[in-house]
Amino acid sequence: MLRTRVIPCLDVAGGRVVKGVNFVDLVDEGDPVELAARYTAEGADEICYLDIGAAPEERATLLDLVHRTAREVFVPLTVGGGVRSPEDMRSVLRAGADKVAVNTAAVAVPDLIDRCAAAFGRQCVVLAVDAQSSAAGRWEVVVNGGRAPTGRDPIDWIAEGVERGAGEILLTSIDRDGTNNGYDLNLLAAATAVSHVPVIASGGAGVPAHFVDAVTEGGAAAVLAASTLHRGTLTINQIKGALATAGIPVREAA
């Protein structure tokens, strides 16, 4: 059985790691290079670096910061933000990323996923999906860092993205983001039901049981954490300990 991955997420704006609630009220959480190094030493299975200002500011990813972060990371590094073409993806990979996440640009031009997968292999392509509850009682895809609802159903979009060549799905519940109330398990289970590639659960984890639930009830292949790690509420070792106690295989933490 594949081991469940524990992935710290570094949301970066203005060159600093930030974190808020429901994608707003962002608070400075530290230096991305220092945090990446610390989490790697503590046993993170991967690091996820998201330049959350790139899409709304209509700019490319800050490649120098990616390069400096990659030098401190000895586990796979996923980088997202501002990738609008295979050429952008190539630049991010050359800066040190192992995988590249696409989000806003892929919703606007879905064949970006096909072209990136054809150029670099689907194992390098992560489709990041930010989902929010809709007035109709379902969910909808929101882009531009949570600023622009699209009306698209995230489950349908995930199924299409996998078909187009995404090798992994990073699914974030905007409603749960930063709340510490637990992942949206219904959203997660609906996504894993239509995806034959790994789905990373993101948004809402606050206690060890939430990570276990994401795997056992939601079907997640990996669990992402941000504020609980940045603020010292939980450690990677505690998260992995809870998963292991529940019988979920994990790589031993530091």
Protein Blocks (a to p, Z undefined) as FASTA:
>chain_A
ZZdddddddddeehiacddeehiaiacebjfklmmmmmmmnopabdcdddfklmmnopac
dfklmmmmmmmpccdcddeehiabfklmmmmmmnopabdcdfklmmmmmmlmmmmmmmno
pklpccdddddddfkopacddeehhlacghiafklmmmmmmmnopabdcdddfklgonln
opafklmmmmmmmpcbdcddeehiabfklmmmmmmmnopabdcdfklmmnomacfklmmm
mmmmnopacdddZZ
